[in-house]
Amino acid sequence: MPVGIETLKELRTITDMNFDVHIMANNNEFFIEEMIKIGVQQITFHIESSTHIDRHIQLIRKNGIKAGVALNPATSLSVLDYVLPECDTVLLMLINPGFATDKNEQKVSYATQKVKDLSKLIQTRQLNTNIEVDGRVSLESIPDLVSAGADILVAGSTSLFLKGHSLGENKKMVEKAIEEGLSGEVK
């Protein structure tokens, strides 16, 4: 959920929950330093908006925080060639950032294939990097994404917060979709 620095600071004073922060900004270093001060557990930033990817990963990790990089839909996995071993998570955007509220913006057609390709790359290199997906993670797409190798799902209005059902009902439907993906019962 989009929140600002001050909101995160306030939330940190009332909970010890893990904070997994996805920075969507151009000044990554500023926001990384602010998140370190707040005491978050994972920081993910976009490769496309970073001129010093390795520096940002090192800054995050030296503070005992998990590091992740995010890729826009059309960004090739080849940008991970040298930094993948340093990443705890790779976040694959399935729609273009900033267009989540545009219901005409569709998940990219190659989303599942990109998850499969990243999963194969991680396995080939014998890494433990998590694959996170964000953007139109729907009840319909969850089984395929999980089957392809997604470990973390950013649930939104097409799954966990689907209108017409309670949060509890939606949670059960999401869990069922995940089980379908894990069991190989993908339709």
C-alpha positions in Angstrom: 0.0 0.0 0.0 1.4 3.4 -0.9 2.5 5.2 2.2 4.9 8.0 3.0 8.0 8.2 5.2 6.1 9.8 8.1 3.4 7.2 8.1 6.0 4.4 8.2 7.7 6.2 11.1 4.4 6.2 13.0 3.6 2.6 12.1 7.1 1.5 13.4 6.3 3.1 16.8 3.2 0.9 17.2 4.2 -2.4 15.7 7.2 -4.7 15.4 5.8 -6.4 12.3 8.3 -6.9 9.4 8.2 -4.1 6.9 8.9 -5.0 3.2 9.3 -1.7 1.4 9.1 -1.3 -2.4 10.6 2.1 -3.4 9.2 3.6 -6.5 11.3 6.8 -6.8 14.2 8.3 -8.7 16.3 9.2 -5.6 16.7 5.7 -4.3 19.6 6.4 -2.0 17.6 9.0 0.0 14.7 6.6 0.5 17.0 3.7 1.3 18.7 5.7 4.0 15.3 6.8 5.4 14.0 3.2 5.5 17.2 2.1 7.3 16.6 4.7 9.9 13.0 3.5 10.3 14.1 -0.1 10.8 12.5 -2.0 7.9 13.3 -5.6 7.2 13.5 -5.5 3.4 14.1 -2.8 0.9 13.4 -3.2 -2.9 14.3 -0.5 -5.4 13.9 -0.3 -9.2 16.9 -1.1 -11.3 15.6 1.3 -14.0 15.9 4.3 -11.7 19.2 3.4 -10.1 22.6 4.4 -11.5 24.4 2.6 -8.7 22.7 -0.7 -8.3 25.5 -2.5 -6.5 26.1 0.5 -4.2 22.4 0.5 -3.1 22.4 -3.3 -2.5 25.6 -3.0 -0.4 24.1 -0.1 1.6 21.0 -2.1 2.4 22.8 -5.3 3.2 25.5 -3.8 5.4 22.7 -2.5 7.6 21.4 -6.1 8.1 18.4 -5.6 5.9 17.3 -7.9 3.1 17.9 -6.3 -0.4 15.7 -6.6 -3.4 15.6 -5.2 -6.9 12.4 -4.6 -8.9 12.1 -4.9 -12.7 9.5 -3.2 -14.9 7.6 -5.5 -17.2 9.8 -5.1 -20.3 13.1 -5.0 -18.5 15.2 -8.0 -19.4 16.4 -10.5 -16.8 19.9 -9.9 -18.2 20.2 -6.8 -16.0 20.5 -9.3 -13.1 23.6 -11.0 -14.4 26.0 -9.6 -11.8 23.7 -8.6 -9.0 21.4 -11.6 -8.6 23.6 -13.4 -6.1 23.4 -10.3 -3.8 19.6 -10.1 -4.0 17.3 -11.7 -1.4 14.3 -10.9 -3.7 13.6 -9.9 -7.2 10.3 -8.2 -7.7 8.8 -8.6 -11.2 6.2 -5.9 -12.1 3.4 -7.5 -14.1 2.0 -4.1 -15.1 3.8 -0.8 -15.7 4.4 1.0 -12.4 2.0 3.9 -11.7 -0.9 2.4 -13.6 -2.4 0.1 -10.9 -5.6 2.3 -10.8 -6.0 2.2 -14.6 -8.3 -0.8 -15.0 -7.5 -0.8 -18.8 -3.9 -1.5 -18.0 -3.5 -5.2 -18.5 -1.0 -7.6 -17.0 1.8 -8.2 -19.6 1.2 -11.3 -21.7 4.7 -12.7 -20.9 4.3 -12.4 -17.1 4.2 -16.1 -16.3 7.0 -16.9 -18.8 9.2 -14.2 -17.1 8.6 -15.8 -13.7 9.5 -19.2 -15.1 12.7 -17.8 -16.7 13.7 -16.1 -13.5 13.0 -19.3 -11.5 15.2 -21.3 -13.9 18.0 -18.7 -13.6 17.9 -18.8 -9.8 17.9 -22.6 -9.8 20.7 -22.8 -12.3 22.8 -20.6 -10.1 21.8 -22.5 -7.0 20.6 -19.3 -5.2 17.8 -18.8 -2.6 16.5 -15.6 -4.1 12.7 -15.1 -3.7 10.6 -14.1 -6.7 7.9 -11.5 -5.9 5.2 -10.5 -8.3 3.1 -7.3 -8.3 0.4 -6.0 -10.6 -2.9 -7.7 -11.4 -2.2 -10.7 -9.2 -5.7 -12.1 -9.5 -7.4 -15.2 -8.3 -7.2 -16.4 -11.9 -3.5 -15.7 -12.3 -2.2 -16.9 -8.9 -2.1 -20.6 -9.7 0.0 -20.0 -12.9 2.3 -17.5 -11.1 2.9 -19.9 -8.2 3.4 -22.9 -10.5 5.9 -20.8 -12.5 8.0 -20.1 -9.3 6.6 -17.0 -7.6 7.2 -17.0 -3.9 5.7 -13.7 -2.8 2.4 -12.3 -4.2 1.4 -8.7 -3.8 -2.3 -9.1 -3.5 -4.7 -6.3 -4.4 -8.1 -5.5 -5.8 -8.2 -8.5 -8.0 -7.6 -11.0 -5.2 -7.3 -10.2 -1.5 -9.4 -7.1 -1.7 -11.9 -8.3 -4.4 -15.2 -6.5 -4.0 -18.3 -8.5 -3.1 -16.7 -10.7 -0.5 -15.3 -10.3 3.0 -11.6 -10.2 3.6 -11.8 -13.6 5.2 -13.6 -15.1 2.2 -11.0 -13.5 -0.2 -8.2 -14.8 1.9 -9.6 -18.4 1.6 -9.9 -18.0 -2.2 -6.3 -16.7 -2.4 -5.1 -19.7 -0.3 -7.0 -22.1 -2.6 -5.4 -20.5 -5.7 -2.0 -20.8 -4.1 -2.6 -24.5 -3.3 -3.7 -25.1 -6.9 -0.4 -23.6 -8.1 1.7 -25.6 -5.6 0.0 -28.9 -6.4 0.2 -28.5 -10.2 -3.6 -28.4 -10.6 -3.3 -25.4 -12.8 -6.1 -25.2 -15.4 
